[in-house]
Amino acid sequence: MRDVIETNRLKLRMLRMKDAQRVAGLCGDPAVARMIARAPLPYLPIAAEGWIMTLAARKPLGADFVYAVDLDGEGLIGAIGAHKVGETGFEAGYWFGRPYWGRGYATEALTAFLEAAGNLGPLQAGHFVDNPASGRVLEKTGFAYTGEVKPLFSLARGESVLSKRMRFAEAAGRGAGERAAVAA
């Protein structure tokens, strides 16, 4: 995958160690952290540094493709990408700081990421049942519900929370929001 992906409003780029403070600040908001399975609370800069180092180590192995999402004039506003699951599949995920919710940034960034991802292999995603906004973003970008709902441990909440599972399949020639999604 490319190191930089650009949209009309956003720039997706590799995370850097100097992003750790901003990541910790945005993910340290309990409203954000509770929607991310692996975000601890409190979210300290050392945790962000560890996350960024882990991603950097796994990228050359083809196991993680995660980007910082920058907004012109604001800098980093979130992150988006995919982690390898199993032998051939990937799980897509994203988070955005609360000041950037409801402005279409997640849909714009995920659409660009999916277009650049090409042939990563089967893509899945999910969202906690109490985060329907994330489900709407996933649906708009071509994901469909599989019917599976399973518990997923949330570090920030300190307990398992039900997660709705989704799957993506791109149909050639379709644009963002018009992709054919299948629940295979």
C-alpha positions as CSV (number, residue, x, y, z in Angstrom):
1,M,0.0,0.0,0.0
2,R,1.0,3.6,-0.6
3,D,2.6,5.6,2.2
4,V,0.2,8.5,1.6
5,I,-3.4,8.6,0.5
6,E,-5.1,11.9,-0.1
7,T,-8.8,12.9,-0.4
8,N,-10.3,16.3,-0.9
9,R,-10.1,17.1,2.8
10,L,-7.8,14.5,4.4
11,K,-4.4,13.1,4.2
12,L,-3.8,9.5,5.3
13,R,-0.1,8.9,6.2
14,M,2.1,6.6,8.2
15,L,2.0,7.2,12.0
16,R,5.1,8.7,13.5
17,M,6.4,8.6,17.1
18,K,5.8,12.4,17.3
19,D,2.1,11.6,16.9
20,A,2.0,9.7,20.3
21,Q,1.0,12.8,22.4
22,R,-1.9,13.7,20.0
23,V,-3.1,10.0,19.8
24,A,-3.0,9.8,23.6
25,G,-5.0,13.1,23.9
26,L,-7.7,12.1,21.5
27,C,-8.0,8.4,22.6
28,G,-7.8,9.5,26.2
29,D,-11.3,10.9,25.9
30,P,-13.5,8.2,27.5
31,A,-16.2,8.7,24.8
32,V,-13.6,7.7,22.2
33,A,-11.7,5.0,24.1
34,R,-14.9,3.1,25.0
35,M,-15.6,2.6,21.3
36,I,-12.1,1.1,20.6
37,A,-11.6,-2.5,21.8
38,R,-7.9,-2.1,22.5
39,A,-7.7,1.4,23.9
40,P,-6.8,1.6,27.6
41,L,-8.0,4.3,30.0
42,P,-6.2,6.3,31.0
43,Y,-4.5,6.4,27.5
44,L,-1.0,7.6,28.3
45,P,1.5,8.7,25.7
46,I,3.7,5.6,26.5
47,A,0.7,3.4,25.4
48,A,0.5,5.4,22.1
49,E,4.2,5.0,21.6
50,G,3.9,1.3,22.1
51,W,1.0,1.1,19.6
52,I,2.9,3.1,17.0
53,M,6.1,1.0,17.4
54,T,4.1,-2.3,17.1
55,L,2.4,-1.0,13.9
56,A,5.8,-0.1,12.4
57,A,7.2,-3.5,13.2
58,R,4.2,-5.4,11.7
59,K,3.9,-3.3,8.5
60,P,6.9,-4.9,6.7
61,L,5.4,-8.3,7.6
62,G,2.1,-7.4,5.8
63,A,0.3,-7.7,9.1
64,D,-0.8,-4.0,9.7
65,F,-1.6,-1.1,7.4
66,V,-2.7,1.7,9.7
67,Y,-2.6,5.4,8.8
68,A,-2.8,8.6,10.7
69,V,-5.7,10.8,9.4
70,D,-4.7,14.4,9.1
71,L,-7.0,17.3,8.5
72,D,-5.4,20.4,7.0
73,G,-4.9,23.0,9.7
74,E,-5.7,20.5,12.5
75,G,-3.1,17.8,12.1
76,L,-3.9,14.3,13.3
77,I,-7.7,13.7,13.9
78,G,-7.8,9.9,14.0
79,A,-6.4,6.7,12.5
80,I,-7.7,4.1,10.1
81,G,-6.4,0.8,8.7
82,A,-6.5,-2.9,8.7
83,H,-4.9,-5.7,10.8
84,K,-4.3,-9.2,9.6
85,V,-6.6,-11.8,11.0
86,G,-6.0,-15.5,10.2
87,E,-4.1,-16.5,7.2
88,T,-5.7,-14.4,4.5
89,G,-8.1,-11.9,5.9
90,F,-8.0,-8.4,7.4
91,E,-10.1,-6.5,9.9
92,A,-10.7,-2.9,9.1
93,G,-11.0,-0.3,11.9
94,Y,-10.8,3.3,12.6
95,W,-11.2,5.9,15.3
96,F,-11.6,9.7,15.3
97,G,-11.3,12.3,18.1
98,R,-14.7,13.4,19.4
99,P,-14.4,17.0,17.9
100,Y,-14.3,15.3,14.5
101,W,-17.4,13.1,14.8
102,G,-20.4,13.6,12.6
103,R,-18.5,15.5,9.8
104,G,-18.1,12.7,7.3
105,Y,-14.4,12.3,8.0
106,A,-14.7,8.6,8.8
107,T,-16.6,7.8,5.6
108,E,-14.2,9.8,3.5
109,A,-11.1,8.2,5.0
110,L,-12.5,4.7,5.0
111,T,-13.6,5.1,1.3
112,A,-10.1,6.2,0.4
113,F,-8.4,3.5,2.4
114,L,-10.6,0.8,0.8
115,E,-9.8,2.0,-2.7
116,A,-6.1,2.0,-1.9
117,A,-6.2,-1.4,-0.2
118,G,-6.9,-3.2,-3.4
119,N,-6.3,-6.9,-2.9
120,L,-5.6,-7.2,0.8
121,G,-8.0,-10.2,0.9
122,P,-11.3,-10.7,2.7
123,L,-12.1,-7.7,4.8
124,Q,-14.2,-7.8,8.0
125,A,-15.1,-5.1,10.5
126,G,-17.4,-4.7,13.5
127,H,-18.7,-2.1,15.9
128,F,-20.0,-2.2,19.5
129,V,-23.8,-2.4,19.6
130,D,-23.9,1.0,21.4
131,N,-22.0,2.6,18.5
132,P,-24.5,2.6,15.6
133,A,-22.8,5.6,14.0
134,S,-19.8,3.4,13.2
135,G,-22.2,0.8,11.7
136,R,-23.6,3.5,9.4
137,V,-20.1,4.5,8.2
138,L,-19.3,0.8,7.5
139,E,-22.5,0.3,5.5
140,K,-22.0,3.5,3.5
141,T,-18.6,2.2,2.4
142,G,-19.7,-1.3,1.3
143,F,-19.8,-3.4,4.4
144,A,-22.9,-5.6,5.3
145,Y,-23.9,-7.2,8.5
146,T,-23.2,-10.9,8.7
147,G,-25.8,-11.6,11.4
148,E,-23.1,-12.5,13.9
149,V,-23.0,-10.6,17.2
150,K,-20.3,-11.6,19.6
151,P,-18.7,-10.3,22.8
152,L,-15.5,-8.4,22.4
153,F,-13.4,-7.2,25.3
154,S,-13.1,-3.5,25.7
155,L,-10.0,-2.4,27.6
156,A,-11.4,1.0,28.4
157,R,-14.6,-0.5,29.7
158,G,-12.9,-3.4,31.5
159,E,-15.6,-5.8,30.2
160,S,-16.8,-7.6,27.2
161,V,-19.3,-5.7,25.0
162,L,-21.4,-7.1,22.2
163,S,-20.0,-6.4,18.7
164,K,-21.9,-6.6,15.4
165,R,-19.8,-8.2,12.7
166,M,-19.7,-7.1,9.1
167,R,-18.0,-8.2,5.9
168,F,-16.9,-6.2,2.7
169,A,-16.8,-7.2,-0.9
170,E,-16.0,-4.6,-3.6
171,A,-17.8,-4.8,-6.9
172,A,-15.8,-3.6,-9.9
173,G,-16.9,-0.3,-11.3
174,R,-18.9,0.9,-8.3
175,G,-18.1,4.1,-6.4
176,A,-18.0,4.9,-2.7
177,G,-21.3,4.1,-1.0
178,E,-22.4,2.0,-4.0
179,R,-20.2,-1.0,-3.5
180,A,-21.9,-4.4,-3.4
181,A,-21.6,-5.9,0.1
182,V,-22.2,-9.5,0.8
183,A,-22.7,-11.5,3.9
184,A,-20.8,-14.6,3.0
